[in-house]
Amino acid sequence: MPKSAQVSSVEVKDSPFHGRGLFAAVAIGAGDVIAAYPLLILSQEDTATVRSTLLHHYVFYVDENDAGDMRAAVAFGEISMCNHSPKANADFTVDAAAQTVTLSANQAIRPGDEVLIDYEEFAIEII
């Protein structure tokens, strides 16, 4: 029987907080980069369209223009399953130039713990 290989330090499972969530599959140390995920950055027009869809709950905001119009980005990978907590155990950094979002632990995360991020000013709007 072939051995299974751990390909990711995180996995998607049912969450007690909200639907599905992202959970540590292995111990993750404080300051560790969990993963970097590619982004598809949307135009401001597409961002406005996405706001009226369910996808709105899964995007990251990249930047805004002088008029305050935001651009959203769809993240590919498990990071889209991260739930919100004001006491988050992970942080994310959006790099528009590299078209990536990086997920890092801001404290030690035990195997089986849910990986939570702070949605910041979008928390009230999204959840």
Backbone hydrogen bonds in HBPLUS format (Angstrom, degrees):
<---DONOR---> <-ACCEPTOR-->    atom                        ^
c    i                          cat <-CA-CA->   ^        H-A-AA   ^      H-
h    n   atom  resd res      DA  || num        DHA   H-A  angle D-A-AA Bond
n    s   type  num  typ     dist DA aas  dist angle  dist       angle   num
A0025-ALA N   A0009-SER O   2.70 MM  16  5.09 172.8  1.70 131.1 132.8     1
A0011-GLU N   A0023-PHE O   2.80 MM  12  5.30 147.8  1.90 147.0 157.5     2
A0023-PHE N   A0011-GLU O   2.78 MM  12  5.30 163.2  1.81 154.8 160.7     3
A0013-LYS N   A0021-GLY O   3.04 MM   8  5.67 155.7  2.10 150.6 158.4     4
A0021-GLY N   A0013-LYS O   2.81 MM   8  5.67 157.6  1.86 167.9 175.6     5
A0015-SER N   A0019-GLY O   2.69 MM   4  5.47 177.9  1.69 148.0 147.3     6
A0115-VAL N   A0022-LEU O   2.65 MM  93  5.46 166.0  1.67 147.1 152.3     7
A0024-ALA N   A0113-ASP O   2.89 MM  89  5.64 162.8  1.92 163.5 165.6     8
A0112-GLY N   A0024-ALA O   2.77 MM  88  5.31 174.4  1.77 145.5 146.9     9
A0028-ILE N   A0109-ILE O   2.92 MM  81  5.08 166.5  1.93 154.9 158.4    10
A0109-ILE N   A0028-ILE O   2.81 MM  81  5.08 166.4  1.83 154.1 158.2    11
A0032-ASP N   A0029-GLY O   2.98 MM   3  5.38 161.7  2.01 132.2 134.9    12
A0031-GLY N   A0105-ALA O   2.74 MM  74  5.20 154.4  1.81 133.3 141.0    13
A0105-ALA N   A0032-ASP O   2.88 MM  73  5.50 159.3  1.93 161.3 165.6    14
A0034-ILE N   A0103-LEU O   2.71 MM  69  5.44 147.5  1.82 142.3 153.1    15
A0035-ALA N   A0103-LEU O   3.36 MM  68  5.54 155.4  2.43 140.1 144.3    16
A0103-LEU N   A0035-ALA O   2.87 MM  68  5.54 171.8  1.87 176.3 177.0    17
A0037-TYR N   A0101-VAL O   2.85 MM  64  5.35 169.9  1.86 149.8 152.3    18
A0101-VAL N   A0037-TYR O   2.91 MM  64  5.35 148.6  2.01 148.3 158.1    19
A0076-PHE N   A0038-PRO O   2.97 MM  38  5.66 169.6  1.98 165.5 167.9    20
A0039-LEU N   A0099-GLN O   2.80 MM  60  5.00 149.8  1.89 138.3 132.2    21
A0040-LEU N   A0074-VAL O   2.86 MM  34  5.14 151.4  1.95 143.1 152.7    22
A0074-VAL N   A0040-LEU O   2.97 MM  34  5.14 155.3  2.04 142.2 140.2    23
A0042-LEU N   A0072-ALA O   2.81 MM  30  5.57 170.7  1.82 160.3 163.4    24
A0047-THR N   A0043-SER O   2.87 MM   4  6.06 152.9  1.94 146.6 155.0    25
A0048-ALA N   A0044-GLN O   3.03 MM   4  6.25 153.1  2.11 141.2 147.2    26
A0049-THR N   A0045-GLU O   3.13 MM   4  6.49 149.6  2.23 143.8 152.0    27
A0050-VAL N   A0046-ASP O   2.89 MM   4  6.16 157.2  1.94 152.3 158.3    28
A0051-ARG N   A0047-THR O   3.13 MM   4  6.38 141.2  2.29 145.9 155.1    29
A0052-SER N   A0049-THR O   3.20 MM   3  5.92 158.8  2.24 116.7 121.9    30
A0053-THR N   A0050-VAL O   2.89 MM   3  5.22 158.4  1.94 124.9 124.5    31
A0056-HIS N   A0053-THR O   3.20 MM   3  5.71 156.7  2.26 109.7 115.9    32
A0057-HIS N   A0054-LEU O   3.11 MM   3  6.00 164.4  2.14 126.6 128.9    33
A0058-TYR N   A0055-LEU O   2.86 MM   3  5.41 166.0  1.88 123.8 127.7    34
A0060-PHE N   A0073-ALA O   2.94 MM  13  5.22 164.6  1.96 150.9 155.2    35
A0073-ALA N   A0060-PHE O   2.69 MM  13  5.22 136.9  1.87 151.7 164.9    36
A0062-VAL N   A0071-ARG O   2.82 MM   9  5.62 169.1  1.83 162.7 166.5    37
A0071-ARG N   A0063-ASP O   2.87 MM   8  5.63 144.6  2.00 159.7 159.3    38
A0065-ASN N   A0069-ASP O   2.96 MM   4  5.49 148.0  2.06 141.5 148.1    39
A0068-GLY N   A0065-ASN O   2.90 MM   3  5.30 161.8  1.93 115.8 121.6    40
A0080-SER N   A0077-GLY O   3.42 MM   3  6.48 166.5  2.44 127.5 128.6    41
A0081-MET N   A0078-GLU O   2.83 MM   3  5.63 168.7  1.84 130.3 134.2    42
A0082-CYS N   A0079-ILE O   3.06 MM   3  5.46 169.2  2.07 118.4 120.1    43
A0117-ILE N   A0083-ASN O   2.99 MM  34  6.30 162.2  2.02 163.3 166.6    44
A0085-SER N   A0117-ILE O   2.94 MM  32  5.91 137.0  2.13 133.0 141.3    45
A0089-ASN N   A0116-LEU O   3.20 MM  27  5.59 127.0  2.50 123.0 134.7    46
A0106-ASN N   A0089-ASN O   2.96 MM  17  5.46 159.7  2.01 120.2 126.6    47
A0090-ALA N   A0116-LEU O   3.04 MM  26  5.82 132.1  2.28 175.6 170.1    48
A0091-ASP N   A0104-SER O   2.76 MM  13  5.36 157.4  1.81 157.5 165.3    49
A0104-SER N   A0091-ASP O   2.90 MM  13  5.36 166.7  1.92 157.0 161.0    50
A0093-THR N   A0102-THR O   2.91 MM   9  5.17 146.3  2.03 139.4 150.3    51
A0102-THR N   A0093-THR O   2.89 MM   9  5.17 160.1  1.93 142.3 145.7    52
A0095-ASP N   A0100-THR O   2.84 MM   5  5.34 176.0  1.84 163.8 162.8    53
A0099-GLN N   A0095-ASP O   2.78 MM   4  5.72 118.5  2.16 140.2 158.5    54
A0100-THR N   A0095-ASP O   3.14 MM   5  5.34 157.6  2.19 138.6 144.0    55
A0113-ASP N   A0110-ARG O   3.00 MM   3  5.53 165.0  2.03 136.9 139.7    56
A0122-PHE N   A0119-TYR O   3.13 MM   3  5.48 152.4  2.21 133.9 131.1    57
A0123-ALA N   A0120-GLU O   3.13 MM   3  5.71 171.8  2.14 124.3 126.2    58
A0126-ILE N   A0122-PHE O   2.91 MM   4  5.98 152.0  1.99 158.3 166.2    59
A0127-ILE N   A0123-ALA O   3.00 MM   4  5.88 171.6  2.01 154.2 156.9    60
